Amino acid sequence: MHLYVAFLGGPLDGGRMGEGHEVVVVVASDPKAAKVRALAKWSGEGRGHVDAVQQIEMVDGYEIALAETGAGDRVTLDDYN
């Protein structure tokens, strides 16, 4: 299993013209499986799509290791506004 970051896009809410985006993180066996898992996390209105997916093995000189815990996502969003 590998860590992937996916950039998702889809329609803006409220009938506005353009496209909304979000970044999600998934664990999958390959890029194709990562796209499927990422799309399941699309939180926008309408049908989302995958603009990009990237396997992550190292960040800023730190190797990424995965350890299965059996728990789901634990995500705390920072309010930067």
Contacts in CASP RR format, 6 or more apart in sequence:
PFRMAT RR
TARGET T0000
AUTHOR 0000-0000-0000
METHOD contacts of the structure
MODEL  1
MHLYVAFLGGPLDGGRMGEGHEVVVVVASDPKAAKVRALAKWSGEGRGHV
DAVQQIEMVDGYEIALAETGAGDRVTLDDYN
1 27 0 8 1.000
1 28 0 8 1.000
1 29 0 8 1.000
1 66 0 8 1.000
2 27 0 8 1.000
2 28 0 8 1.000
2 29 0 8 1.000
2 30 0 8 1.000
2 34 0 8 1.000
2 55 0 8 1.000
2 56 0 8 1.000
2 57 0 8 1.000
2 66 0 8 1.000
3 25 0 8 1.000
3 26 0 8 1.000
3 27 0 8 1.000
3 55 0 8 1.000
3 56 0 8 1.000
3 57 0 8 1.000
3 64 0 8 1.000
3 66 0 8 1.000
4 25 0 8 1.000
4 26 0 8 1.000
4 27 0 8 1.000
4 28 0 8 1.000
4 31 0 8 1.000
4 34 0 8 1.000
4 38 0 8 1.000
4 53 0 8 1.000
4 54 0 8 1.000
4 55 0 8 1.000
4 56 0 8 1.000
5 23 0 8 1.000
5 24 0 8 1.000
5 25 0 8 1.000
5 53 0 8 1.000
5 54 0 8 1.000
5 56 0 8 1.000
6 23 0 8 1.000
6 24 0 8 1.000
6 25 0 8 1.000
6 26 0 8 1.000
6 34 0 8 1.000
6 35 0 8 1.000
6 38 0 8 1.000
6 50 0 8 1.000
6 52 0 8 1.000
6 53 0 8 1.000
6 54 0 8 1.000
7 21 0 8 1.000
7 22 0 8 1.000
7 23 0 8 1.000
7 50 0 8 1.000
7 51 0 8 1.000
7 52 0 8 1.000
7 53 0 8 1.000
8 21 0 8 1.000
8 22 0 8 1.000
8 23 0 8 1.000
8 24 0 8 1.000
8 38 0 8 1.000
8 39 0 8 1.000
8 41 0 8 1.000
8 42 0 8 1.000
8 48 0 8 1.000
8 49 0 8 1.000
8 50 0 8 1.000
8 51 0 8 1.000
9 19 0 8 1.000
9 20 0 8 1.000
9 21 0 8 1.000
9 22 0 8 1.000
9 42 0 8 1.000
9 48 0 8 1.000
9 49 0 8 1.000
9 50 0 8 1.000
9 51 0 8 1.000
10 19 0 8 1.000
10 20 0 8 1.000
10 21 0 8 1.000
10 42 0 8 1.000
10 44 0 8 1.000
10 46 0 8 1.000
10 47 0 8 1.000
10 48 0 8 1.000
10 49 0 8 1.000
11 18 0 8 1.000
11 19 0 8 1.000
11 20 0 8 1.000
11 44 0 8 1.000
11 45 0 8 1.000
11 46 0 8 1.000
11 47 0 8 1.000
11 48 0 8 1.000
12 18 0 8 1.000
12 19 0 8 1.000
12 20 0 8 1.000
12 45 0 8 1.000
13 44 0 8 1.000
13 45 0 8 1.000
14 45 0 8 1.000
20 44 0 8 1.000
21 51 0 8 1.000
22 42 0 8 1.000
22 43 0 8 1.000
22 44 0 8 1.000
24 38 0 8 1.000
24 41 0 8 1.000
24 42 0 8 1.000
26 34 0 8 1.000
26 37 0 8 1.000
26 38 0 8 1.000
26 41 0 8 1.000
27 37 0 8 1.000
27 66 0 8 1.000
28 34 0 8 1.000
28 36 0 8 1.000
28 37 0 8 1.000
31 53 0 8 1.000
31 55 0 8 1.000
34 53 0 8 1.000
34 55 0 8 1.000
35 50 0 8 1.000
35 53 0 8 1.000
38 50 0 8 1.000
38 53 0 8 1.000
39 48 0 8 1.000
39 49 0 8 1.000
39 50 0 8 1.000
42 48 0 8 1.000
56 64 0 8 1.000
57 63 0 8 1.000
57 64 0 8 1.000
58 64 0 8 1.000
END
